[in-house]
């Protein structure tokens, strides 16, 4: 018998929201992405900065070469 996993990390509200969006979009990933993009465009800040430069650990860089 399968048991439902319990999470105690305080993110139940986020999981519930994602389930709601998925159900409203009939589990179509493209529609879900559109919903998330529209929500992100309405925010004055961005959590992810895609153009931020990456820092490389010089020691690891030498080891990889």
MMTF fields as JSON, N, C-alpha, C and O atoms, coordinates in Angstrom:
{
  "mmtfVersion": "1.0.0",
  "mmtfProducer": "UNKNOWN",
  "numBonds": 259,
  "numAtoms": 260,
  "numGroups": 65,
  "numChains": 1,
  "numModels": 1,
  "chainsPerModel": [1],
  "groupsPerChain": [65],
  "chainIdList": ["A"],
  "bondAtomList": [4, 2, 8, 6, 12, 10, 16, 14, 20, 18, 24, 22, 28, 26, 32, 30, 36, 34, 40, 38, 44, 42, 48, 46, 52, 50, 56, 54, 60, 58, 64, 62, 68, 66, 72, 70, 76, 74, 80, 78, 84, 82, 88, 86, 92, 90, 96, 94, 100, 98, 104, 102, 108, 106, 112, 110, 116, 114, 120, 118, 124, 122, 128, 126, 132, 130, 136, 134, 140, 138, 144, 142, 148, 146, 152, 150, 156, 154, 160, 158, 164, 162, 168, 166, 172, 170, 176, 174, 180, 178, 184, 182, 188, 186, 192, 190, 196, 194, 200, 198, 204, 202, 208, 206, 212, 210, 216, 214, 220, 218, 224, 222, 228, 226, 232, 230, 236, 234, 240, 238, 244, 242, 248, 246, 252, 250, 256, 254],
  "bondOrderList": [1, 1, 1, 1, 1, 1, 1, 1, 1, 1, 1, 1, 1, 1, 1, 1, 1, 1, 1, 1, 1, 1, 1, 1, 1, 1, 1, 1, 1, 1, 1, 1, 1, 1, 1, 1, 1, 1, 1, 1, 1, 1, 1, 1, 1, 1, 1, 1, 1, 1, 1, 1, 1, 1, 1, 1, 1, 1, 1, 1, 1, 1, 1, 1],
  "groupList": [{"groupName": "UNK", "atomNameList": ["N", "CA", "C", "O"], "elementList": ["N", "C", "C", "O"], "formalChargeList": [0, 0, 0, 0], "bondAtomList": [1, 0, 2, 1, 3, 2], "bondOrderList": [1, 1, 2], "singleLetterCode": "X", "chemCompType": "L-PEPTIDE LINKING"}],
  "groupTypeList": [0, 0, 0, 0, 0, 0, 0, 0, 0, 0, 0, 0, 0, 0, 0, 0, 0, 0, 0, 0, 0, 0, 0, 0, 0, 0, 0, 0, 0, 0, 0, 0, 0, 0, 0, 0, 0, 0, 0, 0, 0, 0, 0, 0, 0, 0, 0, 0, 0, 0, 0, 0, 0, 0, 0, 0, 0, 0, 0, 0, 0, 0, 0, 0, 0],
  "groupIdList": [1, 2, 3, 4, 5, 6, 7, 8, 9, 10, 11, 12, 13, 14, 15, 16, 17, 18, 19, 20, 21, 22, 23, 24, 25, 26, 27, 28, 29, 30, 31, 32, 33, 34, 35, 36, 37, 38, 39, 40, 41, 42, 43, 44, 45, 46, 47, 48, 49, 50, 51, 52, 53, 54, 55, 56, 57, 58, 59, 60, 61, 62, 63, 64, 65],
  "secStructList": [7, 7, 7, 7, 7, 7, 7, 7, 1, 1, 7, 2, 2, 2, 2, 2, 2, 2, 2, 2, 2, 2, 2, 2, 6, 6, 6, 7, 2, 2, 2, 2, 2, 2, 2, 2, 2, 2, 2, 2, 2, 6, 7, 1, 1, 7, 1, 7, 7, 6, 6, 1, 7, 7, 7, 7, 7, 2, 2, 2, 2, 2, 2, 2, 7],
  "xCoordList": [0.84, 0.0, 0.894, 1.85, 0.566, 1.338, 0.868, -0.321, 1.818, 1.479, 1.816, 2.777, 1.042, 1.268, 2.411, 2.421, 3.367, 4.514, 4.092, 3.363, 4.55, 4.268, 5.504, 6.614, 5.305, 6.389, 6.145, 5.042, 7.15, 7.044, 8.011, 8.583, 8.187, 9.137, 8.471, 9.146, 7.171, 6.474, 6.115, 5.717, 6.241, 5.935, 4.649, 4.442, 3.795, 2.532, 1.701, 1.031, 1.734, 0.955, 1.411, 0.593, 2.718, 3.241, 2.84, 2.46, 2.927, 2.526, 1.043, 0.647, 0.229, -1.2, -1.473, -2.326, -0.761, -0.925, -0.529, -1.222, 0.579, 1.024, 0.036, -0.206, -0.538, -1.549, -2.779, -3.365, -3.165, -4.333, -4.091, -4.964, -2.914, -2.589, -2.564, -3.082, -1.974, -1.893, -3.285, -3.541, -4.175, -5.535, -6.299, -7.044, -6.115, -6.799, -6.317, -7.086, -5.052, -4.478, -4.618, -4.09, -5.32, -5.509, -4.179, -4.036, -3.213, -1.903, -1.108, -0.236, -1.414, -0.659, 0.51, 0.31, 1.726, 2.912, 3.086, 3.557, 2.719, 2.853, 1.925, 2.316, 0.702, -0.245, 0.217, 0.078, 0.766, 1.274, 2.427, 2.503, 3.316, 4.442, 3.937, 4.493, 2.89, 2.314, 1.75, 1.899, 1.106, 0.552, 1.676, 1.58, 2.745, 3.857, 4.599, 5.032, 4.742, 5.392, 4.571, 5.125, 3.252, 2.385, 2.472, 2.511, 2.502, 2.615, 3.969, 4.048, 5.033, 6.361, 6.486, 7.204, 5.807, 5.916, 5.194, 5.467, 4.284, 3.554, 4.285, 3.793, 5.457, 6.204, 7.277, 7.914, 7.5, 8.516, 9.944, 10.896, 10.109, 11.435, 11.565, 10.567, 12.774, 13.014, 13.83, 14.835, 13.407, 14.136, 15.337, 16.358, 15.223, 16.302, 16.862, 16.118, 18.128, 18.799, 19.609, 20.708, 19.085, 19.737, 21.004, 21.862, 21.156, 22.319, 23.449, 24.462, 23.29, 24.32, 25.555, 25.432, 26.746, 27.967, 28.193, 27.895, 28.711, 29.022, 30.422, 31.34, 30.585, 31.92, 32.436, 31.721, 33.68, 34.279, 35.387, 36.251, 35.35, 36.397, 37.677, 37.709, 38.721, 39.951, 40.605, 41.2, 40.5, 41.101, 40.413, 41.079, 39.092, 38.373, 38.66, 38.728, 38.829, 39.116, 40.462, 40.58, 41.468, 42.776, 42.703, 43.364, 41.907, 41.798, 41.1, 41.424, 40.149, 39.407, 40.262, 40.019, 41.254, 42.097, 43.106, 43.873],
  "yCoordList": [-1.166, 0.0, 1.241, 1.332, 2.189, 3.42, 4.389, 4.486, 5.09, 6.125, 7.471, 7.597, 8.454, 9.792, 10.444, 10.439, 11.003, 11.639, 12.935, 13.737, 13.134, 14.372, 15.244, 14.781, 16.509, 17.47, 18.468, 18.999, 18.725, 19.696, 20.857, 21.39, 21.24, 22.3, 23.657, 24.622, 23.75, 25.026, 25.418, 26.559, 24.519, 24.838, 24.198, 24.074, 23.796, 23.184, 24.148, 23.733, 25.433, 26.436, 26.524, 26.723, 26.375, 26.44, 25.206, 25.308, 24.046, 22.815, 22.848, 22.405, 23.364, 23.466, 24.434, 24.164, 25.543, 26.512, 25.903, 26.093, 25.173, 24.543, 23.479, 23.345, 22.721, 21.734, 22.414, 21.924, 23.553, 24.294, 24.811, 24.695, 25.38, 25.881, 24.724, 24.85, 23.617, 22.457, 21.937, 21.581, 21.891, 21.411, 22.378, 21.952, 23.685, 24.671, 24.622, 24.898, 24.273, 24.185, 22.787, 22.499, 21.934, 20.535, 19.828, 19.016, 20.151, 19.514, 19.693, 18.882, 20.763, 21.106, 22.001, 23.104, 21.517, 22.235, 23.588, 24.536, 23.696, 24.972, 26.019, 27.173, 25.62, 26.553, 26.952, 28.109, 25.993, 26.298, 27.295, 28.229, 27.104, 28.022, 29.417, 30.404, 29.515, 30.817, 31.506, 32.717, 30.742, 31.299, 31.825, 32.925, 31.035, 31.459, 32.664, 33.554, 32.69, 33.838, 35.109, 36.174, 34.999, 36.165, 36.668, 37.876, 35.761, 36.159, 36.819, 37.793, 36.297, 36.862, 38.238, 39.094, 38.463, 39.761, 40.857, 42.04, 40.485, 41.465, 41.839, 42.662, 41.247, 41.511, 42.555, 42.51, 43.485, 44.517, 44.01, 44.712, 42.816, 42.274, 40.918, 40.311, 40.453, 39.144, 38.31, 38.778, 37.095, 36.201, 35.603, 35.318, 35.412, 34.801, 35.827, 36.416, 36.037, 36.937, 36.087, 35.645, 35.859, 35.002, 35.592, 34.842, 36.898, 37.532, 37.774, 38.378, 37.316, 37.521, 36.699, 35.543, 37.286, 36.544, 35.403, 35.52, 34.327, 33.176, 33.314, 33.734, 32.964, 32.965, 31.539, 30.6, 31.396, 30.068, 29.963, 30.835, 28.897, 28.634, 28.302, 27.33, 29.093, 28.926, 27.564, 26.989, 27.057, 25.757, 24.662, 23.792, 24.702, 23.706, 23.873, 22.892, 25.113, 25.374, 24.744, 24.162, 24.857, 24.27, 22.751, 22.098, 22.182, 20.726, 20.158, 19.053, 20.894, 20.408, 20.44, 19.671, 21.316, 21.459, 20.37, 20.367],
  "zCoordList": [0.0, 0.0, 0.0, 0.77, -0.874, -0.943, 0.132, 0.435, 0.69, 1.654, 1.049, 0.289, 1.379, 0.858, 1.638, 2.869, 0.904, 1.528, 2.195, 1.612, 3.412, 4.145, 4.11, 4.374, 3.782, 3.778, 4.887, 5.016, 5.679, 6.756, 6.534, 7.485, 5.279, 4.983, 4.777, 4.418, 4.996, 4.886, 3.466, 3.233, 2.522, 1.13, 0.627, -0.58, 1.546, 1.133, 0.308, -0.637, 0.652, -0.079, -1.532, -2.43, -1.767, -3.122, -3.922, -5.088, -3.288, -3.971, -4.317, -5.395, -3.418, -3.668, -4.827, -5.673, -4.864, -5.942, -7.279, -8.278, -7.306, -8.555, -9.02, -10.219, -8.086, -8.464, -9.059, -10.024, -8.468, -8.957, -10.374, -11.235, -10.618, -11.955, -12.952, -14.062, -12.567, -13.455, -13.805, -14.956, -12.833, -13.089, -13.988, -14.871, -13.764, -14.594, -16.037, -16.957, -16.244, -17.586, -18.17, -19.243, -17.469, -17.879, -18.106, -19.021, -17.258, -17.212, -18.51, -18.825, -19.265, -20.464, -20.051, -19.543, -20.274, -19.81, -20.495, -19.867, -21.762, -22.457, -21.856, -21.678, -21.545, -20.93, -19.53, -19.133, -18.785, -17.452, -17.542, -16.744, -18.501, -18.673, -19.01, -18.528, -19.832, -20.161, -18.924, -18.762, -18.058, -16.819, -15.934, -15.389, -15.792, -14.945, -15.543, -14.81, -16.878, -17.512, -17.323, -17.049, -17.469, -17.279, -15.842, -15.609, -14.892, -13.481, -13.221, -12.471, -13.833, -13.626, -14.269, -13.751, -15.377, -16.043, -15.264, -15.471, -14.376, -13.571, -12.295, -11.523, -12.056, -10.83, -11.096, -12.149, -10.189, -10.393, -10.185, -10.525, -9.64, -9.366, -10.035, -10.423, -10.166, -10.75, -9.778, -9.243, -9.553, -8.663, -9.388, -8.763, -10.689, -11.473, -12.441, -13.225, -12.392, -13.323, -14.289, -13.955, -15.464, -16.447, -17.025, -17.489, -17.015, -17.611, -16.614, -16.967, -15.391, -14.371, -14.733, -15.138, -14.589, -14.922, -13.934, -12.746, -14.44, -13.596, -13.039, -13.743, -11.786, -11.2, -11.208, -10.86, -11.608, -11.706, -10.676, -10.578, -9.92, -8.956, -9.725, -10.479, -9.542, -10.325, -10.076, -10.987, -8.872, -8.567, -9.378, -9.94, -9.436, -10.222, -11.707, -12.447, -12.139, -13.536, -13.927, -15.005, -13.063, -13.338, -13.334, -14.141, -12.435, -12.351, -13.583, -14.018, -14.151, -15.306, -16.567, -17.496, -16.612, -17.819, -17.969, -18.931]
}
